[in-house]
Amino acid sequence: MEEMVQLLKADIRGGLDMEHAMSDHDFHLLIEQYVFKWSQSHPLTAIQKVQLVRRLYHAFRGLDILQPLMDDPDITEVMINDYDEIFVERRGRLVKLALSFESRGKLEDLIQHIVAGVNRVVNESSPIVDARLKDGSRVHIVLPPVALKGPCVTIRKFPERPLRMDSLVELDALTQEAADFLKRLVTAKYNIFISGGTGSGKTTFLNALSAFIPPDERIITVEDAAELQIRTIPNLVSLETRNANTEGKGAISIRELIRASLRMRPNRIIVGEVRGGEAIDMLQAMNTGHDGSLSTGHANSARDMLTRLETMALGGADLPVPVIRQQIGSAIDMIVHLSRLRDRSRRVTEISEITGVSGGEVQLSTLFRFEEEGEREGRVLGSLRPTGTKLARTWKLRMAGLAGEAP
């Protein structure tokens, strides 16, 4: 099949009038004509013809050899280490594929096609970029000389329909009791921070939490590369950072977008991921009347997330540590920590409340904790259980008329 694809690609490319912009429909018909003509001297079944047409179309207008991987619902991540080294994560397991691009040049052409689609630039002078595909999948690209093997592309796929909280409960990511508790907190405008390691499901969980936001509110989202799929809020504005142009000008950072969002009359601000100095801007936004805001960050535990937030905020503002800690203690109400367990399942392992600052330290009170109960057939058994500690800050629940439902 691959040999036929390469031969037909050469024929189509040679006979194609590159100055004539064809619609996708017309181009698809053109490929069908080439395939039917080819099949007259090279017998093909009906299924093979369909597959060949699809493969050729994607080679010119899609993602080439990656398109079948993007269409496979069992694949959640595609990792390209070089043109001839492709791995995927399928059902939680990493697998190397017997696939390769024709050449490194073909992979570089695809990379330029991807970044051009979102008005971004990647080259030797600016070799790292975040982008996205039309379906919302997140793309991270690193080029030589930074990537020593060759062009490196990592694609994080997202489902067409984001998982809702009830689906996460069915998958044992958390219990119904914890889901109901979080729903009340989101409705009552608690500021919630989601922490976890790489691939632990932070963005998925943030999407699920956002479904609890009342639909009559105005939401502003701020992201490096837009990947949130919030579909329950009519009054939604999505902001995305911009890299510098080839002259090194025109870059727009998350910090600038957070500041801009404050002038857009938001009820809540959602920052897709906090990685650096923008942490101080996010904390200040939460402290200036934008209750109910949500964000995520990388950390190994809820306590570790506090330390990382402190470090990031210090990098964004020349403020004393006690002031930063006071900002964290008053801005963030809850931390929800997600983990990817050894069986590759993604679980909520901790829900903790920030109760303030005492003795110079931010105080953390764990309300729910995942308790492991053993293992069966490779599956980790256990559930997220209440610790018995009650929610200390209940005034937002009282204001929302939900105080009687607090745990």
N, C-alpha and C positions, 0 to 999 in steps of 0.2 A: 504493500500500500504506500509506504513512504517513498519508494522509488518512483511510483506513478505520480505521486504528488509533486515531486521535484521536477519531473519531466514536463508535466502539464503546467506547472508554475512558469517554467521557462517559455513554453509556447504562448501562454496567456500574456505574460509580460512583454514578449516580443511583438505580439499583434495588437497590444493595447495602445490606444491613442491617449497618451498621458495628459494631453492638453484638454481633453474632453472630460469634464467632471460628470460621472455617471451617478445616478441615484443608487442606493443600496439594492433596490428591487431590480433595476435594469442590469446592474452588475451581477446579481445572482442569476438572472436569466442568461447572461453571457457565459457564465461559468457552466451552467447546465448544457449549453450548446457545445462547448468544448468537450465536456465529459461524454455526451452522447456521440459526438463524432469520434472520440477516442475509443469508445466501447465497440464501434463497428469493426475495428481491427484487433481489439483486445477485449474479449468477452468478459462481461461483468454481470453479477447478479443485481437485482433491483436494489437490494440493501447496500451493496458495495457502491453503486452509483450515488445513492443518497449520502453515504458516508464521505465519498470522494468530493462531492459538491460542497458539503459542509466544511470539510477540511480545507479545501481550496479557498472558499469564501473567507474563512477565519484567517487564512494565511495572508490575505490582502487587506481585509477590513476589520478583522478581530484581533485576537491575541495569539495567533499562529498556533503552535503546539500546546500552548497553555490553555486554550479555550475549553477543550474537553475536561481539563482539571478544574476549571472554574465552574463548569456545568455539573460536576460530580458533587452531590450533596454530602457525601461521606468525607470529603476533603475539606479541612478547615484552614489549612495553611499551605502555601507553596513557597519553597525556599530554593533559590537558584544561586549556586556558588560560582558557577561559570557557565558558559554556553553548553557544555557537555556534562554538567553535574547538577541534577535536579532532584530535590527531595520534596516529599509532601508529608503532612500530618493527616493520616486517615484513621478516624475513630480513635484518636488519642495516641497513635503509634507513628513513629517516623519511619518512612520507607523511601529507599532510593529507587528512582524510576529508570527504566531503560529508554530514556528519551533524551534528545539533544537538539539544539538548534543547528541549522546548517553550518553556521560559523559564528565567531564572536561578533562579527559585524552585524549579523541578523539580530542578535540579542540587543546590540546597541541601538539598532534601528527601532526595535520594539520599545526600548526604554525611552527614546526620544518621542515616540508616538504617544506614550502614556503621559509624560510630563507636559507635552504640548497641549494635551486635552484639558489640563487644569492651569494653563498659563504659568508653568514653572520652567526653570532652567536647571540643567545638570550637565556639567562638563568637568574637565580636569581642574580648572580653577575653582569650581564650586562642586565638589564631587559627591556631596551628600544631600539628599532631598526626600521629603515626604510628599506623597501624592495620593490620589484615589482613582478608582475606576468608576465607570458609569453606574455600576451596580452598588456603589458605596464601599467596596472592598478597599482596605488601606494598603498602600504600597510604600515600602521604604527601599531606597536605592542608594548604593554606595559604589562609586566607580574607582578604577585605578587612577592615580597611584596609591590611594588609600586602601583599596581592596587589592591585595597582592595577587590572588589567583586570577581575577578578572572581574567583570561587572557582577555585582551581587544584588539580587532583588529578593525581597521578602514580601509576600502578599498575604495579608490576613483577611480571610473571607468573612462575610457576614450574611446571615440568612436573609432571604427576601422579606420575610415577615419576622421582625424581632420577637424574641421569646418574651412572653408576658410572665408576670409573677406566678400565676397559677401553674404555668408550664415548668417553672423552676422548682415549685413545690413538688410536682409530679416526678421530677428528676432527682428528688431528695437533696437539692442544693440548700434548702432550708425547710423548716416546718411551717405549717399553716399558721400556727400561733405567732411565730416570728414575723411572717409575712403580714399578718393583720396588724401587728404592733408597728411595723415600719410604715404601713399604709396610713395609720393614724398620725405618725410623726410627720410624714410628707404633707398630709392634708393640713396639719397644724403649723406648717412652715418651720420645722426644725431644720437647721443647717446640717447637712449630712455629708460626710467625707467617706469615700469608698477606697479602701487600701487593699493591696494584694501584690503578688509577684507577677511576672510575665506570663500571660496565657491563663490567668486565674479566672477570667470572665468579668473584669471590672466594667468594661464598656457595655457588655450584655446586661449586667445587673443595673447599671445606671439607666439604660433604656427602660428596663422593667420598672424601676422606681418612678421614672418620669411619667408613667401612665397613671399614677395616683395624683398628679397635679391637677387641680380643678381646671376645666377647659376655658373658663372665662378670664384667665390670667394671661399676661404678656410675658413671654419667655425669650431671653437672649442666650444663645449658645456661642461659646468661644472655643475654637479648636485649632490645633496645628494643621491637621488635615481632616476635613469634615467627615465624620463617620457615624455620628449619632443618628438614630432613626426614630425621632420623636414624631408620632403621627396622631396624637390625641389633642394637640394644642393648635387651634386655628391661628392665634396671634403669636407666631413664632418667627424670630429672626436668627439666621445662622451666620456667624462670622468665622472667617478662616484666615490664618496668617498668610503672608506673602513673602517669598524669598527676594533677595536683592536681584536686580537685573544684571546684565553682563558688565555694566559699568560700576557695579557694586552699590547701586542706589535703589531706593524704592521699597526697601524691606519694611514690613509691618509685623511687629511682634505681638505675642499674646498680651504682654503688658499694655501695649497701646490699645488693643481691642477691648480689654477689660475696662480701661478708662473711658473709651468711646461708648461702651455699653451702658455706663452709668448715666449718660446723657440721652438715652433712648427710652426712658421711662419704663424700665423693666420691673415686673413684680419679683421675678427671680432671675438669677444668672447661673448658667450651668457652664463650668469650665471643664472641657473634656478630660484634660490631664494636666496636673501641675508638675513641672519638672525643674523650675529654677526660681529666679527672682520674682516671677509673677505671683508667687505665693503671697507676698506682702500685699499686692494689689487685690488679690482675692479675699484675703482676711479683712482688709479695710472695706471692701464692698459688703461683706457679710456684716460688718460692724456699723454700716451706715444705712440701715433700714431695708436691706434686701434679704429679708428672712426667707427661708425655704430654698436657699441656693444649694447646689450639689456640685461635687467635683470628685476626681479620683487621683490616686498617686501610687507609686511603687514603694512597697515596704514589706517586711517579713512578719510584722505583727502590728496591732493597733498602737502599742507603746512605741514601736520603732517608727511608725508614721509620724508621731508627735515630734520625735527627734529630727526626722528628715524635714518636716515642715519648718521647724525652727532654723535648721541649717539653710534651707532654701530662702526663707524670709530674710535672714541675715545677709545673704548674698544680694538681695534686692534693695536693701535700705540700711543706712548707717544708723542703726538704732541699738540701744543696749539690750542685752539678752532678757532682762526682766520685762522690758516693754514688749518684746516679741512674744514672750510667754503669756503676758496679759492679753495680747491681741488674740492669740490662739484660744486661750481659755474663755474669752467672751464671744468669739466669733463662731466657733464650731461647737455644735451640740452633741453630735453622735459620730462615731467611727464604726463603719461596718467593714470587717476584714474578711477577705476571701482567700482560700488556699486551694492549690491543686494537689490532691493527695497522691500517695504512691500508686493507687489504682487508676490514676489519671482523671478521676472525677473532680469536678469543681464544686466546692462547698463553701457556704458561709460558716466560718469557724469562730467568729466572735462579733458580738454587737456590744459596744461600750459607750458609755456616756461620759462626756467631759464635764466635770462638776465645778470647775473653776481652778484657781491657783492658790496653793497653800504652801507656805515655807519656801517660796520661790520656785516650786515645781507645779506643772500642770497636773491636775488630779484626774485619774481615769477610773471609772467604775464599770466593771463588766456585768452586763445584764443577761446576756445569753452566751453560752460557750459550747462548742462542739465537743461531745464526749464519745470517744471511740469505744466500741464494744467487741472488737475482734475482727476477724476476716473470714469470708466464706467464698470459695471458688474465685479467689483473686479480687473480690469486692470488699472494700472497707466498710464495716458495719458501724453504725452510730448515728447520732442525731444532735441537732442544736437544741440545747435545753436551757431553761431559765436558771440562773444561779441563785435566785431568791432575793437578790438585791433589787430594790424598787427604784423607779425613775425619780431622780431628785428634783430636776427642773421641770415642773409641771405647769408653769404659768402659760406657756403657749397652748397646751392642751385645754386649759381652762378658758383661754380667750377664744378657742375654736369650738367650745362647747363639748369637748371630748374628754374632760378630766375624769369622769366616772369610769372610763374604759382603760385608763392607764394600768399597767401591770403592777 
